[in-house]
Amino acid sequence: MKFVTIIALLIEATLINSQSFLNATSRYTQLSDFRQLLISNPVVARSLLTNTTTNNTLTILVPSNTAFDNYRKANNNTGVDSLSSADLTDVLNYHTLQGALSSSDLQKNTGLIANSALTNPMYANRELSSDGSKKPQVVYIGTNGSNLIQARQLSSSGAGQYVESGEGRTVNVDPTDGVWDGGRFHIIDGFLTLPLNQTNTMTAQGLNSFVRGLDRTNVTIGTNAAPGLTCVCPNDRAFADYGALDMSTGNLTDGPASLLATLTRHGLTGSFYTTDFFNGQMIHSQNGYPIRVTNRNGTIFLNDAQIVGTNYIANNGAVHTLDRVKSPNFLKQPNSPSLLS
């Protein structure tokens, strides 16, 4: 009898949350397509609105009617409502963030990494938390025009916040500060992109030399499978300028001057986003090279290399773009003109 009572209370809470959210969003005509999606998919709606998070509060990034139109245009006139229940659940879980985030929370100068409710290992293969549980997938929320997004073409016309998801895709946020019984919601002008593996994320950003290097040294599979990995990838121009590196005939795997050692020098164990880099910090690459972090008014250097593309979310961590191949001997030359001039 007690078990039946608990189930009844859970069902009642679900119905209350669902009705509260539908009522709250009904005040915004530009959200009618999203409301209809939930009404037509009650099982998915129940999952979305009852995710267990910190303090049992949620922030839902609600795609506008324009987002639905753009999705259809990008998918041969096929709507998001054609997805299977499991796929739609993954998509909407990625739009569900932990905690009740206000508009002021979204406007941090350094940006914000927010945990989502997406835990499907296909899209969320990050490292373990301190309690042994798998970390959920994240989004990065930043401000258009900040120093950290110089290398990215945003969909926005200028001011305001944006959300960065898989493959470095961005959508713009209308910080609505909508309130419902389960937390808050904000309106976005596109659907978030589910994160893919490291090499797909690199390819989406045109980091083709790094991808070819992984293939040449037979570490593509390991790079994509590793739980919790950050690749700070020199762009193609940087590899071209690094004259000692010949991917076709050069030294691939033998010793510290090899292609494999060079690539591994650009790998960090764990998920590192720009919010995790602070001035004076010392970290180490996967093969043990020391890396000094310098933050100059929002511009981040790792040793002598500047981060020029940031927070490309991969399913097992992150990808950033560098303007040069990091020197293994940088810390022996502390007066590097690239960094200190």
C-alpha positions as CSV (number, residue, x, y, z in Angstrom):
1,M,0.0,0.0,0.0
2,K,2.8,2.4,0.9
3,F,4.5,1.6,-2.5
4,V,1.3,2.4,-4.3
5,T,1.1,5.7,-2.5
6,I,4.6,6.6,-3.4
7,I,3.9,5.9,-7.1
8,A,0.7,7.9,-7.0
9,L,2.6,10.9,-5.5
10,L,5.3,10.6,-8.2
11,I,2.7,10.6,-10.9
12,E,0.9,13.6,-9.3
13,A,4.2,15.5,-9.1
14,T,4.9,14.7,-12.8
15,L,1.5,16.0,-13.8
16,I,1.9,19.1,-11.7
17,N,5.4,19.8,-13.2
18,S,4.1,19.2,-16.7
19,Q,1.1,21.5,-16.3
20,S,3.2,24.2,-14.7
21,F,5.7,24.1,-17.5
22,L,3.0,24.1,-20.2
23,N,1.2,27.0,-18.5
24,A,4.4,29.0,-18.1
25,T,5.5,28.6,-21.7
26,S,2.0,29.3,-23.0
27,R,2.7,33.0,-22.4
28,Y,5.2,32.9,-25.2
29,T,3.7,32.4,-28.7
30,Q,7.1,31.6,-30.1
31,L,7.2,28.4,-28.1
32,S,4.0,26.8,-29.4
33,D,5.9,24.2,-31.4
34,F,7.8,23.0,-28.3
35,R,4.7,22.8,-26.3
36,Q,3.0,20.8,-29.0
37,L,6.0,18.5,-29.1
38,L,5.7,17.7,-25.4
39,I,1.9,17.3,-25.6
40,S,2.4,14.8,-28.5
41,N,5.1,12.9,-26.6
42,P,4.0,12.5,-23.0
43,V,6.5,9.9,-22.1
44,V,9.4,12.1,-23.3
45,A,7.8,15.1,-21.6
46,R,7.7,13.1,-18.3
47,S,11.4,12.3,-18.6
48,L,12.3,15.8,-19.4
49,L,10.4,17.5,-16.6
50,T,11.3,15.0,-13.8
51,N,15.1,14.8,-14.3
52,T,16.8,14.6,-10.9
53,T,19.4,17.3,-10.5
54,T,21.0,19.5,-7.9
55,N,18.4,20.8,-5.5
56,N,15.8,19.2,-7.7
57,T,15.7,22.2,-10.0
58,L,16.2,22.4,-13.7
59,T,16.8,25.0,-16.4
60,I,15.3,24.1,-19.7
61,L,16.7,25.7,-22.9
62,V,13.5,25.9,-25.0
63,P,13.9,26.0,-28.8
64,S,11.7,28.6,-30.4
65,N,9.4,28.1,-33.4
66,T,12.3,29.5,-35.5
67,A,14.5,26.7,-34.2
68,F,11.9,24.1,-35.4
69,D,11.8,25.7,-38.8
70,N,15.6,25.7,-39.1
71,Y,15.8,22.1,-38.0
72,R,13.4,21.1,-40.8
73,K,15.4,23.1,-43.4
74,A,18.6,21.4,-42.3
75,N,17.1,17.9,-42.4
76,N,15.3,17.7,-45.8
77,N,12.0,19.0,-44.3
78,T,12.0,16.4,-41.6
79,G,11.0,17.7,-38.2
80,V,12.4,16.8,-34.8
81,D,9.1,15.2,-34.0
82,S,10.1,12.4,-36.4
83,L,12.9,11.2,-34.1
84,S,12.3,8.0,-32.1
85,S,11.3,8.4,-28.5
86,A,14.9,7.4,-27.3
87,D,16.6,9.9,-29.7
88,L,14.2,12.7,-28.8
89,T,14.8,12.0,-25.1
90,D,18.6,12.4,-25.7
91,V,18.1,15.6,-27.6
92,L,15.8,17.1,-24.9
93,N,18.0,15.9,-22.0
94,Y,20.8,17.9,-23.6
95,H,18.5,21.0,-23.4
96,T,18.0,20.3,-19.7
97,L,20.6,21.9,-17.4
98,Q,21.2,21.3,-13.7
99,G,20.0,24.0,-11.3
100,A,17.8,27.0,-11.7
101,L,20.0,29.3,-13.8
102,S,19.0,33.0,-13.9
103,S,19.9,35.4,-16.7
104,S,22.7,36.8,-14.5
105,D,24.1,33.3,-14.2
106,L,24.3,33.1,-18.0
107,Q,26.3,36.4,-18.2
108,K,29.5,35.5,-16.4
109,N,32.5,37.2,-17.9
110,T,34.5,34.0,-18.0
111,G,31.6,32.0,-19.4
112,L,29.7,29.1,-17.8
113,I,30.0,25.3,-18.1
114,A,26.6,23.8,-17.2
115,N,26.0,20.2,-16.6
116,S,23.0,18.8,-18.6
117,A,20.8,15.7,-18.0
118,L,22.4,13.9,-21.0
119,T,24.1,10.7,-19.8
120,N,23.8,8.4,-22.8
121,P,27.4,7.1,-23.3
122,M,27.2,7.6,-27.0
123,Y,27.1,11.4,-26.4
124,A,28.5,11.6,-22.8
125,N,31.7,9.5,-22.3
126,R,33.5,11.9,-19.9
127,E,35.6,10.9,-16.9
128,L,34.2,9.8,-13.5
129,S,33.2,12.2,-10.8
130,S,34.7,12.0,-7.3
131,D,31.8,9.8,-6.2
132,G,32.5,7.3,-9.0
133,S,29.6,8.3,-11.2
134,K,29.9,9.2,-14.8
135,K,30.0,12.9,-15.4
136,P,27.0,14.2,-17.6
137,Q,27.5,16.0,-20.8
138,V,27.9,19.8,-20.7
139,V,27.2,23.0,-22.6
140,Y,29.3,26.2,-22.6
141,I,27.4,29.4,-22.3
142,G,29.3,32.6,-23.2
143,T,28.9,36.2,-24.3
144,N,29.1,37.1,-28.0
145,G,32.1,39.2,-28.8
146,S,34.3,38.0,-26.0
147,N,38.0,37.4,-26.5
148,L,37.6,33.7,-26.2
149,I,35.6,33.3,-29.4
150,Q,37.8,35.1,-32.0
151,A,38.1,32.0,-34.3
152,R,34.4,31.1,-34.4
153,Q,31.7,32.5,-36.7
154,L,28.6,32.9,-34.5
155,S,25.1,32.9,-35.7
156,S,24.4,36.0,-33.8
157,S,24.4,39.6,-35.0
158,G,26.4,40.7,-31.9
159,A,25.5,41.2,-28.3
160,G,23.9,38.6,-26.0
161,Q,24.6,35.1,-24.8
162,Y,25.1,32.0,-26.8
163,V,25.2,28.3,-26.1
164,E,27.9,26.1,-27.6
165,S,27.2,22.4,-28.0
166,G,28.5,19.5,-30.0
167,E,30.9,20.1,-32.9
168,G,31.3,23.7,-31.7
169,R,27.8,24.6,-33.0
170,T,26.3,27.7,-31.4
171,V,22.8,29.0,-30.8
172,N,21.7,32.3,-29.3
173,V,20.0,32.7,-26.0
174,D,17.1,35.0,-25.1
175,P,17.6,35.2,-21.3
176,T,13.9,34.9,-20.6
177,D,14.0,34.1,-16.9
178,G,10.8,32.1,-17.3
179,V,9.7,30.3,-14.1
180,W,7.9,27.1,-13.6
181,D,7.5,24.7,-10.6
182,G,10.7,22.8,-11.5
183,G,13.0,25.7,-12.1
184,R,13.6,28.2,-14.9
185,F,13.6,28.3,-18.7
186,H,15.2,30.4,-21.4
187,I,14.5,30.6,-25.1
188,I,17.1,29.6,-27.7
189,D,16.9,30.1,-31.5
190,G,18.2,26.6,-32.5
191,F,18.5,23.1,-31.3
192,L,21.6,22.0,-29.6
193,T,23.9,19.5,-31.4
194,L,24.6,16.2,-29.7
195,P,28.3,15.8,-29.2
196,L,30.3,13.3,-31.4
197,N,33.7,11.8,-30.9
198,Q,37.0,13.7,-30.9
199,T,37.9,13.3,-34.6
200,N,34.5,14.3,-35.8
201,T,34.6,17.3,-33.6
202,M,38.1,18.2,-35.0
203,T,37.0,17.7,-38.6
204,A,34.0,20.0,-38.0
205,Q,36.5,22.7,-37.0
206,G,38.8,22.1,-40.0
207,L,41.6,20.6,-37.9
208,N,42.5,18.1,-40.6
209,S,46.2,17.9,-40.0
210,F,45.7,16.8,-36.4
211,V,43.1,14.2,-37.6
212,R,45.5,12.9,-40.2
213,G,48.3,12.7,-37.6
214,L,46.2,10.6,-35.4
215,D,45.4,8.2,-38.3
216,R,49.1,8.0,-39.3
217,T,50.1,7.0,-35.8
218,N,47.2,4.5,-35.3
219,V,45.8,6.3,-32.3
220,T,42.4,7.4,-33.7
221,I,40.4,4.7,-32.0
222,G,42.1,5.3,-28.6
223,T,41.6,9.0,-28.9
224,N,37.9,8.6,-29.6
225,A,37.3,5.9,-26.9
226,A,39.2,7.5,-24.0
227,P,36.8,8.7,-21.3
228,G,37.7,12.2,-20.4
229,L,40.1,13.7,-22.9
230,T,40.9,17.3,-24.0
231,C,42.8,17.8,-27.3
232,V,44.4,21.3,-27.8
233,C,45.0,21.0,-31.5
234,P,47.3,23.2,-33.6
235,N,45.4,24.4,-36.7
236,D,46.5,23.4,-40.2
237,R,48.6,26.5,-40.7
238,A,50.4,25.8,-37.5
239,F,51.3,22.3,-38.7
240,A,52.5,23.7,-42.1
241,D,54.7,26.2,-40.3
242,Y,56.2,23.4,-38.1
243,G,58.7,22.4,-40.7
244,A,60.3,19.5,-38.8
245,L,57.0,17.6,-38.9
246,D,56.5,15.5,-42.0
247,M,53.4,13.3,-41.8
248,S,54.1,11.3,-44.9
249,T,57.7,10.2,-44.5
250,G,59.0,11.5,-41.2
251,N,59.5,9.9,-37.8
252,L,56.1,8.7,-36.7
253,T,56.5,7.0,-33.4
254,D,60.2,6.9,-32.3
255,G,61.2,9.2,-29.5
256,P,60.3,12.7,-28.3
257,A,60.7,14.3,-31.8
258,S,58.2,11.9,-33.4
259,L,54.8,12.8,-34.7
260,L,53.1,10.6,-32.0
261,A,55.0,12.5,-29.2
262,T,54.0,15.8,-30.8
263,L,50.4,14.8,-30.9
264,T,50.4,13.5,-27.3
265,R,52.0,16.7,-26.1
266,H,48.6,18.3,-27.1
267,G,46.5,15.9,-25.2
268,L,45.2,16.5,-21.6
269,T,43.7,13.8,-19.4
270,G,40.3,15.0,-18.3
271,S,37.8,17.5,-19.6
272,F,39.3,21.0,-19.6
273,Y,37.2,24.0,-20.7
274,T,38.3,27.6,-20.7
275,T,36.7,28.0,-17.3
276,D,39.2,25.5,-16.0
277,F,42.3,27.4,-17.2
278,F,43.6,30.1,-14.8
279,N,46.7,32.3,-14.9
280,G,49.8,30.7,-13.5
281,Q,48.4,27.2,-13.5
282,M,50.7,24.3,-14.2
283,I,49.3,21.2,-15.9
284,H,50.9,18.3,-17.8
285,S,50.2,16.7,-21.2
286,Q,49.4,13.1,-21.6
287,N,53.1,12.3,-22.1
288,G,54.2,14.4,-19.1
289,Y,55.3,17.7,-20.7
290,P,54.7,20.6,-18.4
291,I,52.3,23.3,-19.6
292,R,52.1,26.8,-18.1
293,V,48.8,28.6,-18.5
294,T,48.8,32.3,-19.0
295,N,45.6,34.3,-19.1
296,R,46.0,37.8,-20.5
297,N,42.6,39.6,-20.3
298,G,40.7,36.6,-21.5
299,T,43.3,35.4,-24.1
300,I,44.7,32.1,-23.0
301,F,48.2,30.7,-23.8
302,L,49.4,27.2,-23.1
303,N,53.2,27.6,-23.0
304,D,53.9,29.5,-26.3
305,A,50.7,28.6,-28.1
306,Q,47.5,30.8,-28.0
307,I,44.1,29.3,-27.8
308,V,42.2,30.7,-30.8
309,G,39.2,28.4,-30.9
310,T,37.5,27.2,-27.7
311,N,35.2,24.8,-26.0
312,Y,34.2,22.5,-28.9
313,I,32.3,19.9,-27.0
314,A,33.2,16.3,-27.8
315,N,31.4,13.3,-26.4
316,N,34.4,12.4,-24.2
317,G,35.7,15.9,-23.4
318,A,36.6,19.0,-25.4
319,V,38.7,20.3,-28.3
320,H,40.4,23.7,-28.5
321,T,42.4,25.2,-31.4
322,L,45.9,26.6,-31.0
323,D,47.8,29.0,-33.3
324,R,51.0,27.0,-33.2
325,V,52.5,23.6,-32.3
326,K,53.5,23.8,-28.6
327,S,57.2,23.8,-28.0
328,P,58.4,21.0,-25.7
329,N,61.2,23.3,-24.5
330,F,59.1,26.4,-23.8
331,L,59.7,26.5,-20.1
332,K,63.4,26.6,-20.7
333,Q,62.8,29.9,-22.6
334,P,60.5,31.9,-20.2
335,N,60.9,35.1,-22.3
336,S,59.0,33.8,-25.2
337,P,58.1,36.9,-27.3
338,S,54.8,35.3,-28.4
339,L,53.6,35.2,-24.8
340,L,55.2,38.1,-23.0
341,S,55.6,40.9,-25.7
